[in-house]
Amino acid sequence: MNVIFDMDGVIFDSERAYVGAYKKLAPKYGMEDFEVVHRACMDSIGVTRQKTKEIFFSYVGHEFDYDSYREDVQEELNKTEYELKPGVFELFDWLKETGARIALASSTREVSVRKSLGHAGLTEYFDQIICGDMVSHSKPHPEIFLTAAERLGVAPETCYIIEDSYNGVRAAHAAGAHAIMVPDILQPDEEIRGLAEVVLPSLFEVKEYLESKLNV
């Protein structure tokens, strides 16, 4: 079995912290209509930092000091210790016992990804780690998942991809893989339910689902 995981919102309960930090600092930077930008960010969960920057500029203009804003956001996030999503170790331990190949495909930068995984004791579970600054295209483009499958030495259509975001599910589907959505902030709409193979409430149910596939 081949399984590819997103990180934020799937492994770590981090998406709410990101949105909270953005919102907290919006007044300091004179962002009056934050809710509009917030909605755009919600819709773009799962994209790279550069793509998020482009989204911000489309709403607040290129004169906005995004880099300083993002540095302040990162300072806020550095004060936060993200909790693991329920069922992480149960799922990973079971996958390793079955001999599964496991990859991480996160839009977050490599330095941040490895720091988070290292602190949580998760690095050794992954056979391959692909990050947002290691690919040219952001989700919903399938490049990051295609790259992960290639690095694992397997065909994309043999991979189960665990995602929480709309763009992540779109990218998984575009890669020809089995997209499993475990919703975090955003609940699936009609489009996403049509693209996902299944929508499951937690990683515990993901384990049960994959067990059923392994026994087929």
KAWO-V609196 format. One record per residue. N is the residue number from 1. RES is the residue in one small letter. PHI is phi in degrees with one decimal (999 if undefined). Layout:
n,res,phi
N,RES,PHI
N,RES,PHI
//
This chain:
n,res,phi
1,m,999
2,n,-120.5
3,v,-130.9
4,i,-118.1
5,f,-110.5
6,d,-75.6
7,m,-107.5
8,d,-68.1
9,g,89.1
10,v,-110.1
11,i,-92.7
12,f,-112.1
13,d,-84.3
14,s,-114.9
15,e,-61.3
16,r,-64.7
17,a,-65.6
18,y,-60.6
19,v,-63.2
20,g,-62.7
21,a,-67.3
22,y,-58.0
23,k,-68.0
24,k,-61.0
25,l,-92.1
26,a,-56.4
27,p,-61.0
28,k,-58.9
29,y,-102.1
30,g,66.8
31,m,-85.3
32,e,-73.7
33,d,-100.3
34,f,-63.7
35,e,-59.7
36,v,-66.7
37,v,-65.7
38,h,-58.8
39,r,-62.2
40,a,-64.1
41,c,-67.0
42,m,-60.4
43,d,-67.6
44,s,-104.0
45,i,-53.5
46,g,103.7
47,v,-92.6
48,t,-74.6
49,r,-60.9
50,q,-63.8
51,k,-66.7
52,t,-61.8
53,k,-60.1
54,e,-63.2
55,i,-64.6
56,f,-57.3
57,f,-60.5
58,s,-65.4
59,y,-104.0
60,v,-114.7
61,g,90.6
62,h,-74.6
63,e,-77.8
64,f,-65.0
65,d,-82.7
66,y,-64.4
67,d,-63.0
68,s,-67.5
69,y,-58.8
70,r,-67.6
71,e,-64.0
72,d,-65.8
73,v,-60.8
74,q,-63.4
75,e,-62.0
76,e,-63.0
77,l,-67.9
78,n,-64.4
79,k,-82.8
80,t,-104.8
81,e,-103.0
82,y,-72.6
83,e,-81.8
84,l,-74.5
85,k,-67.5
86,p,-57.1
87,g,93.2
88,v,-59.5
89,f,-68.7
90,e,-60.7
91,l,-70.4
92,f,-64.6
93,d,-62.3
94,w,-64.7
95,l,-61.4
96,k,-65.2
97,e,-62.4
98,t,-83.0
99,g,82.5
100,a,-65.3
101,r,-92.3
102,i,-127.3
103,a,-129.4
104,l,-112.0
105,a,-133.3
106,s,-115.6
107,s,-73.5
108,t,-72.2
109,r,-64.2
110,e,-58.6
111,v,-61.1
112,s,-72.4
113,v,-61.7
114,r,-67.2
115,k,-64.7
116,s,-64.0
117,l,-64.7
118,g,-64.0
119,h,-62.6
120,a,-88.6
121,g,71.9
122,l,-111.1
123,t,-54.0
124,e,-69.8
125,y,-74.2
126,f,-98.3
127,d,-78.8
128,q,-144.4
129,i,-129.6
130,i,-116.5
131,c,-121.7
132,g,-60.3
133,d,-88.6
134,m,-109.1
135,v,-130.0
136,s,-91.2
137,h,-117.3
138,s,-90.3
139,k,-55.5
140,p,-86.1
141,h,-62.8
142,p,-81.4
143,e,-52.5
144,i,-64.6
145,f,-76.9
146,l,-64.7
147,t,-65.8
148,a,-61.3
149,a,-63.1
150,e,-61.7
151,r,-66.4
152,l,-75.4
153,g,79.4
154,v,-131.5
155,a,-79.1
156,p,-54.9
157,e,-70.0
158,t,-93.4
159,c,-99.3
160,y,-97.7
161,i,-113.4
162,i,-99.3
163,e,-135.6
164,d,-117.0
165,s,-103.6
166,y,-59.6
167,n,-64.7
168,g,-65.8
169,v,-64.7
170,r,-60.4
171,a,-66.5
172,a,-62.1
173,h,-64.8
174,a,-64.5
175,a,-76.9
176,g,83.6
177,a,-92.9
178,h,-87.3
179,a,-88.3
180,i,-113.5
181,m,-99.3
182,v,-117.6
183,p,-59.9
184,d,-114.7
185,i,-77.9
186,l,-92.8
187,q,-86.4
188,p,-67.8
189,d,-95.8
190,e,-61.6
191,e,-60.1
192,i,-69.1
193,r,-61.8
194,g,-73.5
195,l,-87.3
196,a,-79.6
197,e,-67.6
198,v,-158.6
199,v,-114.1
200,l,-125.8
201,p,-76.1
202,s,-159.9
203,l,-69.2
204,f,-62.4
205,e,-70.8
206,v,-60.9
207,k,-59.2
208,e,-62.1
209,y,-65.0
210,l,-68.1
211,e,-59.9
212,s,-65.6
213,k,-73.8
214,l,-66.6
215,n,-89.9
216,v,-71.2
//
